[in-house]
Amino acid sequence: MGRPGDLTLEPSKTSVLISDATGGSIFRYHLDTGVLDPALSCTFTTVAGLTYDNSTSPNLFAVIKKNSVWSVAQINPATACIIKQLDITTVPADGGLDGMTIDPSIGGDLWVSLNDFFQPTQNGILRIPTNLSGFSGLLPSPGAIPIPDGLEADGNGSIFVAAYHEKIYQYDIATNTILKSVLVPETCTPPSCGLDDLAPAVYLGSRPLGYVEVCKQSDPAHPVSGTFDFTATAPFFNSGTFHVPVGYCSGPVQVPTADPHGTVTITEKPTIGDLVSNVTAYSFDPFGFYVDELKSWTLPDLHADVLVVPGDIELETIATFTNYAAPPGQLKICKIAGPGVPVGTPFTFQVQRSGFLPVFYHIPAGPADQGGYCQLAGRYAVNTPLLVWENPLYNNPNYMVSNITVDPADRGSNFRSSSVIVTIGEGVTEATFTNVPRGRPRP
């Protein structure tokens, strides 16, 4: 080898690919036999970052330079020749592309570092879809991450970036911001030493892999139709959204496991009017015997924990979600008089459903020891999100909201100082507001 650059574990987990930055080639080293195959080359000047994606039949991607043009390319693992490529023509003359990773949690895109020692303000990371249709960057902003090199996704929405000299940065995809950075002490002076690559936290090289497949059925007594959205998650892993029509299955979804098996949470996205009536999960062992893999699920929860064993598709866990058309659920709003608020003090609430005019409710504050005074506030299709707001424009300015709760708890989200999003469930979904005199510290 000339100068080994990057390395990626192959889907077989018995070999690794190593890029040769100066020789423009790729070497395959067999972990099980210790054999180094002859170099694979397709007239590249440089090869840097390497990664496989997380598709069912993983595709190999490489950062390459051919003559003076830097590109991200999908390449043939057997020959290292280009299948398709995206030229990055914005790379400065003195700069280059380097490390690469794939994020499985938000979009399933490739992430590539761009660095220029002489123009640190032109450094950053690029986001590239696996169809190589274009790119966005420099992220989070030009120069925010100086001289980025190796980078790895954590499968939970962050990209960790090793900056050449001394720091590791945590970049948050959703907000396009740096969450934190840590200084790595050196015993020598850069650039004679420094940071290069990071070990993967997810996908190949992290934990054993297995497969789940999600099927969607309709309860014949209360039928549903359409396409339902799912995600499969595990610590530091998110599959992204996949879609399953009623009566069909998703196909194998590759997930990290643990030896001898691991827990994967399958989540169905709420669909207005529908709830889950049953979940099953099973696999077949190497001898063909049926194995119940459902770890936990509670009617009518949209989340199910299933067990997945490491291995190929024949050992996959098949999870089936059965849905039924549910009757409407009841919204209830309760008002508690906190310390310093007289019982009977009137308050006004508004309930807002997307695309409809708000509905107003007038509820007096009731004693805390009986849960306040409550009012039934309409019936809505299950999984309908509603903004429940104690509107300060209609209420006594001497009082403020000190606490908001939703029961069941998982039906409340986007809590604000005086409002909450309540997603209607089966039966009664209750939102409770407590007030105290303005200026009193919140509990």
C-alpha positions, 0 to 999 in steps of 0.5 A, a space after each residue: 500500500 502507498 498510504 492507507 486512508 480509510 477502512 470499512 467493514 464489508 457486509 460479510 463481516 469477514 473482510 474489510 476494504 482499505 483505501 490507498 490514498 496515494 495509489 488510487 486503489 482499494 485493498 480487500 483484507 480477509 479477517 478470517 484468513 489474513 489474506 490481502 488481495 491484489 489492489 483493485 483500481 479503475 484509474 483513480 488518482 486518489 481514493 479516500 472515504 469508503 462506506 456501504 449503505 444500509 440497503 437490503 443488498 448493500 451498495 459500496 460508495 467511495 470518495 475518489 479523485 480522478 485527475 483533478 476532479 473530486 467525486 463521490 461514487 457508487 462502485 462495484 465491490 468486485 472491481 472498484 469500477 464506477 457504477 455512477 458518480 457525483 462530481 463535487 466541483 466546488 472543492 477548492 484547488 488546495 482542498 479535498 474530500 476525505 471521510 464518509 459515513 451513512 446516516 440511517 436515522 434521518 434520510 439515509 444519506 451519505 455524509 462526506 468531509 471537505 477540508 482545506 488546510 489553507 482555507 479553514 473557512 471553506 471547510 465543512 461536511 456535505 450531505 449527499 443522497 445515495 442516488 447521488 442526485 446532488 449535495 448540500 453543504 458546507 454544513 453546518 456553515 463554512 468553517 464551523 468545523 475546521 479541517 474535518 476528516 473521519 466522520 461517523 453517524 450515531 444512528 440517533 440524528 448526530 454525525 460525529 466528526 474528527 477534526 484533523 488537529 484536536 477536536 471531535 464535534 457532534 453535529 445535529 442533523 435536524 437543527 444543522 448545529 454543532 451540539 458540542 465538541 471535545 478537545 482530545 489532548 495530544 502529546 505532540 504538536 500538530 500537524 505531525 500528529 492529529 485525529 483521523 478516523 472514528 469507530 462506527 457506532 451503528 451499522 457495519 462494524 458496530 453490532 451484529 446485524 439481523 433483519 425484521 420484516 413488518 406486515 400489515 393486516 386489517 381486523 375483519 370486523 372493523 376493516 381499515 385500508 391504505 398504507 401505514 408508516 413504520 420505523 424500526 429503532 434500537 439504541 443508536 439506530 433508526 431505520 428511517 420510515 418504511 411504508 406497508 400497505 394493508 395486506 402486504 409486508 415491508 421486505 427485510 429491514 436490516 437492524 443492529 442486534 446483540 449476540 445472541 439476540 437484541 431488542 428492536 422497537 417497531 413503531 407504527 405512525 399514528 393514522 387518524 381513525 385507526 388503532 392497533 388491535 394485535 401484534 405478533 412477532 416470530 422467526 424460525 430457528 436454524 432448524 426450522 422451528 417456530 420461535 415467538 419473538 414478541 417481547 412486549 406490546 400493550 393494547 392498543 400501543 403503537 410500539 412493539 418490542 421484538 427480539 431479533 437474532 443476528 444472521 441472514 434473512 432466513 432468520 428474520 423476525 416477522 412482525 405483524 400489526 393488525 389495525 381496526 377502525 376505532 370509534 371516536 375518543 373523548 377529549 376532557 379538559 380539567 382545571 385545577 386551582 393551584 395555591 393562591 387561586 380561588 376555587 371557582 375562578 373562571 378560565 377559557 380554553 380553546 381547542 384547535 383542530 387543523 383546518 377547523 375553527 377553534 372551539 371555546 370552553 369555559 371551565 372554573 378552577 376546581 379543588 386540587 384534591 378532586 382533580 379540579 373541575 372538568 368538562 367534556 370537550 368533544 369526540 374526535 377520531 382517534 389519533 387526531 392531534 388537537 391544540 388545547 390552549 388556555 388562551 391568556 387573552 381570555 383569562 385573568 392576567 393575575 394567574 398563569 399556568 404552572 403545570 399541564 398533564 395529559 392522561 394517558 401520558 403518551 398522548 401529550 406532546 409539544 408542551 408549552 407555557 399554556 398549551 399542549 398538543 393532545 392526540 386523541 386515544 381510545 376512550 377518554 383523553 384528559 388534559 389537566 391545567 393547574 394555575 397559580 398567581 403570576 410571579 409565583 415560581 413554577 413547581 
